[in-house]
Structures are given as C-alpha cells and as structure tokens.
Amino acid sequence: MTRVLITGTAGFIGYHLAKLLLSEGMTVHGYDALTDYYDVMLKRRRHQMLMQTPGFSATEDWLEDAERVQSVARDFRPDVIVHLAGQAGVRYSLENPRAYLDSNLVGTFNVMEAARELGVDHLLMASTSSVYGANEEMPFREIHKADTPLTFYAATKKATESMAHSYAHLWNLPTTMFRFFTVYGPWGRPDMAHFKFCKGILDGTPIDIYNNGEMWRDFTYVDDLVRAIRLLMDAVPERPESAADIAEGDSLSPVAPYRIVNIGNSEKVRLLDFVDAIEAAIGIPAKRNFMGMQKGDVSATWADASLLHDLTGYRPQTDFREGVAAFVAWYREYYNV
C-alpha cells in the first residue's frame, strides 16, 4: 500500500488530492500549518472531512520548522512526497514578500531535505504558470525559458525549481515539478477570482475586473488537476544516459532524474466569458468595476499540456462553464445562500 506525505492538505488542492488518493486505498499523512492567510475555518473543515476517512492522519505545524518536518517524515516513512504547501497568491506577494521567502524557499528546502534523507521513490512539488512571466510565445511549453518572473511569488517558485533540480542531480532524487494554470473549483481559496466574483455577485457588491477585462486564463478544474498529479506520481523520471535519449518536447533534465510538467486545460478563456459563466450559474448579473492592469500581472496564460498527455495519456478537459456551475453549487450550499 502506497504511503504518501502531502504538504498543504488543509489547502484547496491538497485537500482534493488527499481525498482522491484515499479513495484509491492509499495511506496519506498531511502536513499543514493552517495559516491565517485566509479563513482558517475553511481549512479546518477540509481537514475534518479528511479525518473521517480511514488511512488519513495529519500534523499541524510549520514547514519552516526543519526538525519537525524531518521527525514527521521519519515516523511516517512515505514512499512518495507531494509538496503543495506554500504561500500562494500573486497580489499578496506585493504586500508581504517575506512570507513567500520563508514558506516557499525555507519550507521547500526542508521538504527536500526530508525526501533526500529518506530516499523516497518520487518527490513531486508544485510550481506555477506565473514563472513564465513576460514570455509572449504561447501556448507555454515546459522547454521555454522562464527567466522573467514578474512577481516575487513567481520568483520564489522558479527558485524552488532550480533548488529541486540541484537535489535531483546531487542525490539522484526522482523529482517532478508541476506548473499549475489558474486552478478553480469547489472548496477554492477566498482570494481567488472565481470565489471573489461569486461572492460579489451574490452579495450585490461590485466585482473588480482588471485590465478592463482584456485578460485570458487557462482555467483548470481542480478535479482534473489532482487526477493529473495522481497519474504523474507513477511517471517517475529517470536520469537519461545522454541528452540524445530525451524525446523532443520533454523537459527531462539531461543530468538528473528531474522533469517539469504543465497541468492546464490547454484552452485560453477570456476573463469576461468566465464572468458570464458565473453570472449564468447564479442567475444574477454582476456589477462590473473595470480597472487597469494590476502590478505584476500578465494579460494571458495558456498551457501546452502535450507532455502531460505523453507521460500519462491524460488531458484536463472540463469545460469552464461546467466547472463554474459546480463551484457555484458548492458555494451556495456551503454558505447557505
């Protein structure tokens, strides 16, 4: 029976992944600090639901505590580590960059050290589409350069990719980094656009739409995302004999068992169409407050998910209208509105 240590299980994506792995009979230990970046009760409710499932246990503590991370990992003895915890949010990195330094760099280093010490079969860690930064060539491919991050959040995630590559090379530690593209769905974070739009429409308050709505995002439904992660757990990278052994388009390192994989819907959706879908699902028109471009933001993201398909045979494919309807139904039930 596979034993999986997941960081961030009280979080949006971590909760959904843990739920999926538990449904397959795996043993899962969660690690989460339940920080107050957003509503802690939402985080506690996610953990409470997971606790009702046999095979789940959890530690509530900070990833920045190296000894605690090592102790938990030694006691649990995972076969696989999936590191999802970290300080999220592009805009919050303008206000509190140190939180990103501590959580995303120090916390990730501690997870990597635990993986190295235990010699896990596979270390998988979350990055972000934000690392593509000022790149204009789309759709984004993993083999494109990602050297122009526009926010400190993106810079910390790019740094963790580099840190992970060094560990994969030095310690022959099989590592997969995945770059997420605008994940949404039930149990989402209150700071995310779909959540704020839904709340604003139902509350009758204006919703802020940046760049006057001239924004495009590759919206990825959370169930599709965690299914991709589950399949990537089995796609363990191996150090190639030579660069010539690497397939065209594969981001596999020529010197390490290390790979970067996009997880996105491969569909560029106009933000105003996404708002239209939320309005349609709720049945109430939004009060739209059009604004300029937010500092550090990008006008478009769009994933080439061919490598994910090549490795797993899977592509995320939930239509954004279907996903939005599922989110709105959850929101209405959870908040009784």
C-alpha positions in Angstrom: 0.0 0.0 0.0 1.5 3.3 -1.1 2.2 5.8 1.7 2.1 9.4 0.6 3.1 12.5 2.6 1.2 15.6 1.3 2.0 19.1 2.5 -0.9 21.5 2.4 -3.7 19.1 3.0 -5.9 21.8 4.6 -5.5 23.8 1.4 -7.6 23.8 -1.7 -5.5 21.5 -3.9 -4.0 19.4 -1.1 -7.5 18.5 0.2 -8.7 17.4 -3.2 -5.6 15.3 -3.8 -5.7 13.6 -0.4 -9.3 12.8 -1.0 -8.5 11.2 -4.3 -5.6 9.1 -3.0 -7.6 8.0 0.0 -10.4 6.8 -2.3 -7.8 4.6 -4.0 -6.8 3.0 -0.7 -3.5 4.8 -0.2 -2.3 5.9 3.3 -1.9 9.6 3.5 -0.3 11.9 6.1 -1.0 15.6 5.8 1.2 18.4 7.0 -0.3 21.9 7.2 0.2 25.0 9.4 -3.4 26.2 8.8 -2.1 29.8 8.5 -4.5 32.8 8.6 -3.8 34.0 5.1 -7.5 33.2 4.5 -10.4 31.8 6.5 -9.0 29.2 8.9 -12.4 27.7 9.4 -12.5 26.7 5.7 -9.1 25.0 6.2 -10.3 23.2 9.3 -13.4 22.0 7.6 -11.3 20.4 4.8 -9.1 18.6 7.4 -12.1 17.5 9.4 -13.6 15.8 6.3 -10.3 14.1 5.5 -10.0 12.9 9.1 -13.3 11.0 8.7 -11.6 8.7 6.1 -9.6 5.7 7.3 -5.9 6.0 6.3 -5.6 9.7 6.9 -3.6 11.4 9.6 -2.2 14.9 9.9 0.3 17.1 11.6 -0.4 20.8 12.1 2.9 22.7 12.1 5.1 25.0 10.1 7.2 23.8 7.3 9.8 26.3 8.4 10.5 24.0 11.4 13.1 21.7 9.9 13.3 19.4 12.9 9.6 18.9 12.9 9.4 18.2 9.2 12.2 15.6 9.5 10.6 14.0 12.5 7.2 13.6 10.9 8.8 12.2 7.7 10.9 9.7 9.6 7.9 8.5 11.6 5.6 8.2 8.6 8.1 6.7 6.1 6.4 7.8 2.9 7.1 6.2 -0.4 6.1 9.5 -2.2 6.1 13.1 -1.1 3.8 15.6 -2.8 4.7 19.2 -1.7 1.8 21.5 -2.3 2.1 23.8 0.8 3.4 27.3 0.4 2.4 30.9 0.4 0.1 31.4 -2.5 -1.4 34.5 -4.2 0.3 36.7 -6.8 -1.1 40.0 -5.4 -0.3 39.3 -1.7 3.4 39.0 -2.6 3.4 42.7 -3.2 2.3 43.3 0.4 4.2 40.6 2.3 7.1 39.2 0.3 8.8 37.8 3.4 6.0 35.2 3.8 7.0 33.9 0.4 10.6 33.7 1.3 10.0 31.8 4.5 7.3 29.4 3.3 8.3 28.8 -0.4 12.1 28.7 -0.1 12.9 27.7 3.5 9.8 25.4 3.8 10.5 23.8 0.4 14.2 23.2 1.3 13.1 21.4 4.5 10.8 19.1 2.5 13.6 18.4 0.0 16.0 17.5 2.9 13.4 15.1 4.2 13.0 13.5 0.8 16.8 13.2 0.4 17.3 11.6 3.8 14.5 9.1 3.3 15.4 8.4 -0.3 11.7 8.5 -1.4 10.7 6.9 -4.7 9.4 10.2 -6.1 9.2 13.8 -4.9 6.6 15.9 -6.6 6.3 19.7 -6.0 4.1 22.5 -7.0 5.2 25.4 -9.1 3.1 27.8 -11.1 2.4 29.1 -14.6 3.4 32.5 -13.2 7.1 31.5 -13.7 6.6 32.1 -17.5 6.4 35.8 -16.6 7.0 38.1 -19.5 7.1 35.2 -22.1 4.9 36.0 -25.1 5.3 32.8 -27.0 2.1 30.8 -26.4 1.0 28.2 -25.6 3.6 27.9 -22.8 5.8 24.8 -23.1 8.0 23.4 -20.3 11.1 23.8 -22.5 10.5 27.5 -22.9 12.8 29.8 -20.9 11.2 31.1 -17.7 13.7 33.7 -16.7 11.5 36.8 -16.5 9.2 36.4 -13.4 7.1 39.5 -12.8 6.2 38.9 -9.1 8.2 37.8 -6.1 5.7 34.9 -5.8 6.7 33.7 -9.2 10.4 34.3 -8.4 10.2 32.1 -5.3 8.6 29.3 -7.3 11.2 29.5 -10.1 13.8 29.3 -7.3 12.3 26.1 -6.0 12.5 24.6 -9.4 16.2 25.3 -9.5 16.7 24.1 -6.0 14.9 20.8 -6.8 17.0 20.3 -9.9 20.2 20.5 -7.9 18.9 17.9 -5.4 17.7 15.6 -8.1 21.2 15.8 -9.7 23.3 15.6 -6.5 21.3 12.8 -4.7 19.7 11.0 -7.7 16.3 12.0 -6.2 13.5 11.5 -8.8 11.6 14.8 -8.9 8.7 16.2 -10.8 7.7 19.8 -10.7 4.3 20.8 -12.0 3.2 24.2 -13.1 -0.4 24.8 -12.3 -2.6 27.0 -14.5 -5.4 29.0 -12.8 -7.0 26.2 -10.7 -10.6 26.7 -9.7 -13.5 24.6 -8.2 -15.3 23.7 -5.0 -13.5 24.4 -1.8 -11.4 27.0 -3.5 -9.5 29.8 -1.8 -11.4 33.0 -1.0 -8.7 35.2 -2.6 -9.1 33.5 -6.0 -11.0 35.3 -8.7 -13.9 32.8 -9.1 -14.5 32.9 -5.4 -14.5 36.7 -5.2 -16.7 37.0 -8.3 -19.3 34.6 -6.9 -19.3 36.3 -3.5 -19.6 39.7 -5.0 -22.5 38.8 -7.3 -24.4 37.1 -4.5 -23.7 40.0 -2.1 -24.7 42.6 -4.7 -21.3 44.3 -4.5 -19.1 45.3 -7.5 -16.5 42.9 -8.7 -13.1 44.2 -9.8 -12.2 43.2 -13.3 -8.6 44.0 -14.2 -7.2 45.3 -17.5 -10.8 46.2 -18.4 -11.5 42.5 -18.9 -8.8 42.1 -21.6 -7.4 39.1 -19.8 -7.2 35.4 -20.8 -6.6 32.5 -18.5 -6.2 28.8 -18.9 -8.7 27.8 -16.2 -8.1 24.3 -14.9 -10.8 22.5 -12.9 -9.4 21.1 -9.6 -10.6 17.5 -10.1 -8.7 17.4 -13.4 -5.6 18.8 -11.8 -5.4 16.3 -9.0 -6.1 13.4 -11.4 -3.1 14.6 -13.4 -1.0 14.7 -10.2 -2.1 11.2 -9.3 -1.0 9.9 -12.7 2.3 11.8 -12.6 3.1 10.0 -9.3 3.6 6.9 -11.4 5.6 8.7 -14.2 8.8 8.6 -12.2 11.6 10.5 -14.1 14.9 8.7 -14.7 18.3 10.2 -15.4 18.9 9.7 -19.1 22.1 8.1 -20.4 22.6 11.1 -22.7 20.8 14.1 -24.0 20.1 12.2 -27.2 17.8 9.9 -25.2 15.4 12.7 -24.3 12.3 12.8 -26.5 11.5 16.0 -28.4 9.5 18.4 -26.2 10.3 16.5 -23.0 11.6 18.8 -20.2 13.6 15.9 -18.6 17.0 17.1 -17.5 20.0 15.7 -19.3 21.8 15.4 -15.9 19.2 14.5 -13.4 16.0 12.5 -12.8 14.1 15.7 -13.0 11.2 17.0 -15.1 8.8 19.9 -15.3 5.2 19.3 -16.4 2.4 21.8 -17.2 -1.0 21.0 -15.8 -3.6 23.1 -17.6 -6.8 22.8 -19.7 -5.0 23.9 -22.8 -7.7 26.5 -23.5 -7.3 30.2 -23.4 -10.5 31.7 -21.9 -11.4 35.4 -21.9 -12.0 36.6 -18.4 -15.3 38.3 -19.4 -16.5 34.9 -20.7 -15.6 33.4 -17.3 -17.6 36.1 -15.5 -20.5 35.5 -17.9 -20.5 31.8 -16.9 -20.6 32.7 -13.2 -23.5 35.1 -13.8 -25.3 32.4 -15.7 -24.8 29.8 -13.0 -26.0 32.2 -10.3 -28.8 33.8 -12.3 -27.8 37.3 -11.3 -25.9 39.9 -13.4 -22.6 41.2 -11.9 -21.9 44.8 -11.1 -18.7 45.2 -13.0 -15.9 47.5 -11.9 -13.4 47.7 -14.7 -9.9 48.6 -13.6 -6.4 48.8 -15.1 -3.8 46.1 -15.1 -2.6 45.0 -11.7 1.1 45.4 -11.0 3.0 42.2 -11.8 0.0 40.6 -13.6 0.1 39.2 -17.1 -2.6 39.5 -19.7 -2.7 35.9 -20.7 -1.7 32.3 -19.7 -2.1 29.3 -21.9 -0.7 25.8 -21.3 0.6 23.3 -23.8 -0.2 20.1 -21.9 1.2 17.7 -24.5 3.9 16.5 -22.2 1.4 15.6 -19.5 -0.5 13.6 -22.1 2.6 11.9 -23.4 3.5 10.8 -19.9 0.1 9.8 -18.6 -2.3 9.5 -21.5 -4.5 12.2 -19.8 -5.6 15.7 -20.5 -7.6 18.0 -18.3 -10.8 18.7 -20.3 -13.6 20.1 -18.0 -15.3 22.9 -19.8 -15.1 26.1 -17.7 -18.9 26.5 -17.8 -19.4 23.1 -16.3 -16.7 23.7 -13.7 -18.1 27.1 -12.7 -21.6 25.6 -12.3 -20.1 23.0 -9.9 -18.3 25.7 -7.9 -21.4 27.9 -7.6 -23.5 24.9 -6.4 -20.9 24.2 -3.7 -20.6 27.9 -2.7 -24.4 28.2 -2.3 -24.6 25.0 -0.2 -21.5 25.8 2.0 -22.5 29.4 2.7 -26.3 28.7 2.6 -27.1 31.4 0.1 
